[in-house]
Amino acid sequence: GMYADYFVTAVRTGKTGTPKDMSMLLVERGEGVETKQIKTTYSTCCGTAMVIMKGVKVPVENLMGKEGRGFLQIMYNFN
């Protein structure tokens, strides 16, 4: 959120329109990454925010896991 230096992000890396198009990237806060605080009904100290990324370039080394396995990584969190 507002105070994060890094963002774990699901991104589209393919063009088939299936879940196999998703990969997980670690995106560092920098040029092209903007956050805007979201007002909530509880304390603002937790930093809940909308994250906007425009034209962000991420090195291939920031791929988390294998390309095309991002959807499965997200689903593992629900187990």
CYANA upper distance limits for C-alpha pairs under 8 A (distance plus 0.5 A):
  1 GLY  CA     35 THR  CA      7.45
  1 GLY  CA     37 GLN  CA      8.23
  1 GLY  CA     47 GLY  CA      5.95
  1 GLY  CA     48 THR  CA      5.76
  1 GLY  CA     49 ALA  CA      5.19
  1 GLY  CA     50 MET  CA      7.58
  1 GLY  CA     51 VAL  CA      7.57
  2 MET  CA     35 THR  CA      6.47
  2 MET  CA     36 LYS  CA      7.50
  2 MET  CA     37 GLN  CA      6.80
  2 MET  CA     47 GLY  CA      5.35
  2 MET  CA     48 THR  CA      7.01
  2 MET  CA     49 ALA  CA      6.11
  3 TYR  CA     47 GLY  CA      6.92
  4 ALA  CA     29 ARG  CA      8.09
  5 ASP  CA     28 GLU  CA      6.53
  5 ASP  CA     29 ARG  CA      5.67
  6 TYR  CA     26 LEU  CA      7.08
  6 TYR  CA     27 VAL  CA      6.05
  6 TYR  CA     28 GLU  CA      4.94
  6 TYR  CA     29 ARG  CA      6.18
  7 PHE  CA     26 LEU  CA      6.21
  7 PHE  CA     27 VAL  CA      5.56
  7 PHE  CA     28 GLU  CA      6.89
  7 PHE  CA     29 ARG  CA      7.98
  8 VAL  CA     24 MET  CA      7.30
  8 VAL  CA     25 LEU  CA      6.32
  8 VAL  CA     26 LEU  CA      5.23
  8 VAL  CA     27 VAL  CA      6.84
  9 THR  CA     24 MET  CA      6.08
  9 THR  CA     25 LEU  CA      5.78
  9 THR  CA     26 LEU  CA      6.82
  9 THR  CA     27 VAL  CA      7.45
 10 ALA  CA     22 MET  CA      6.79
 10 ALA  CA     23 SER  CA      6.15
 10 ALA  CA     24 MET  CA      5.12
 10 ALA  CA     25 LEU  CA      6.94
 10 ALA  CA     70 GLY  CA      6.79
 10 ALA  CA     71 PHE  CA      8.28
 11 VAL  CA     22 MET  CA      5.96
 11 VAL  CA     23 SER  CA      5.95
 11 VAL  CA     24 MET  CA      6.71
 11 VAL  CA     25 LEU  CA      7.58
 11 VAL  CA     70 GLY  CA      8.39
 12 ARG  CA     21 ASP  CA      5.87
 12 ARG  CA     22 MET  CA      5.12
 12 ARG  CA     23 SER  CA      6.91
 13 THR  CA     21 ASP  CA      5.70
 13 THR  CA     22 MET  CA      6.22
 13 THR  CA     23 SER  CA      6.77
 13 THR  CA     67 GLU  CA      8.03
 13 THR  CA     68 GLY  CA      7.52
 14 GLY  CA     20 LYS  CA      7.93
 14 GLY  CA     21 ASP  CA      4.72
 14 GLY  CA     22 MET  CA      7.55
 14 GLY  CA     68 GLY  CA      8.12
 15 LYS  CA     21 ASP  CA      6.96
 16 THR  CA     20 LYS  CA      8.45
 16 THR  CA     21 ASP  CA      7.15
 17 GLY  CA     21 ASP  CA      7.14
 19 PRO  CA     68 GLY  CA      8.20
 19 PRO  CA     71 PHE  CA      6.32
 20 LYS  CA     68 GLY  CA      5.22
 20 LYS  CA     69 ARG  CA      6.83
 20 LYS  CA     70 GLY  CA      8.16
 20 LYS  CA     71 PHE  CA      7.55
 21 ASP  CA     68 GLY  CA      5.74
 21 ASP  CA     69 ARG  CA      8.49
 22 MET  CA     67 GLU  CA      7.95
 22 MET  CA     68 GLY  CA      5.57
 22 MET  CA     69 ARG  CA      6.89
 22 MET  CA     70 GLY  CA      5.37
 22 MET  CA     71 PHE  CA      6.25
 23 SER  CA     63 LEU  CA      7.96
 23 SER  CA     64 MET  CA      8.11
 23 SER  CA     66 LYS  CA      7.76
 23 SER  CA     67 GLU  CA      5.70
 23 SER  CA     68 GLY  CA      5.43
 23 SER  CA     69 ARG  CA      6.10
 23 SER  CA     70 GLY  CA      4.38
 23 SER  CA     71 PHE  CA      7.51
 24 MET  CA     63 LEU  CA      6.58
 24 MET  CA     64 MET  CA      5.78
 24 MET  CA     65 GLY  CA      7.68
 24 MET  CA     67 GLU  CA      8.12
 24 MET  CA     69 ARG  CA      8.13
 24 MET  CA     70 GLY  CA      5.41
 24 MET  CA     73 GLN  CA      8.37
 25 LEU  CA     58 VAL  CA      8.38
 25 LEU  CA     62 ASN  CA      6.09
 25 LEU  CA     63 LEU  CA      5.18
 25 LEU  CA     64 MET  CA      5.99
 26 LEU  CA     58 VAL  CA      8.49
 26 LEU  CA     62 ASN  CA      5.67
 26 LEU  CA     63 LEU  CA      7.06
 26 LEU  CA     64 MET  CA      7.30
 27 VAL  CA     58 VAL  CA      6.96
 27 VAL  CA     62 ASN  CA      7.72
 29 ARG  CA     33 VAL  CA      6.26
 29 ARG  CA     34 GLU  CA      8.44
 31 GLU  CA     56 VAL  CA      7.42
 32 GLY  CA     52 ILE  CA      8.41
 32 GLY  CA     53 MET  CA      6.03
 32 GLY  CA     54 LYS  CA      5.48
 32 GLY  CA     55 GLY  CA      6.32
 32 GLY  CA     56 VAL  CA      5.69
 33 VAL  CA     51 VAL  CA      7.64
 33 VAL  CA     52 ILE  CA      6.35
 33 VAL  CA     53 MET  CA      5.16
 33 VAL  CA     54 LYS  CA      7.16
 33 VAL  CA     56 VAL  CA      7.45
 34 GLU  CA     51 VAL  CA      6.37
 34 GLU  CA     52 ILE  CA      5.58
 34 GLU  CA     53 MET  CA      6.90
 35 THR  CA     49 ALA  CA      6.59
 35 THR  CA     50 MET  CA      6.09
 35 THR  CA     51 VAL  CA      5.08
 35 THR  CA     52 ILE  CA      6.60
 36 LYS  CA     49 ALA  CA      5.85
 36 LYS  CA     50 MET  CA      5.74
 36 LYS  CA     51 VAL  CA      7.17
 37 GLN  CA     47 GLY  CA      7.04
 37 GLN  CA     48 THR  CA      6.51
 37 GLN  CA     49 ALA  CA      4.77
 37 GLN  CA     50 MET  CA      6.86
 38 ILE  CA     47 GLY  CA      8.33
 38 ILE  CA     48 THR  CA      6.16
 38 ILE  CA     49 ALA  CA      5.43
 38 ILE  CA     50 MET  CA      7.01
 39 LYS  CA     44 THR  CA      7.38
 39 LYS  CA     48 THR  CA      8.15
 40 THR  CA     44 THR  CA      7.38
 40 THR  CA     48 THR  CA      8.26
 44 THR  CA     48 THR  CA      7.69
 58 VAL  CA     62 ASN  CA      7.25
 59 PRO  CA     63 LEU  CA      8.36
 63 LEU  CA     67 GLU  CA      7.74
 65 GLY  CA     69 ARG  CA      7.68
 65 GLY  CA     70 GLY  CA      8.33
 66 LYS  CA     70 GLY  CA      8.22
 69 ARG  CA     73 GLN  CA      6.88
 70 GLY  CA     74 ILE  CA      6.79
 71 PHE  CA     75 MET  CA      6.78
 72 LEU  CA     76 TYR  CA      6.69
 73 GLN  CA     77 ASN  CA      7.52
 74 ILE  CA     78 PHE  CA      7.99
 75 MET  CA     79 ASN  CA      7.62
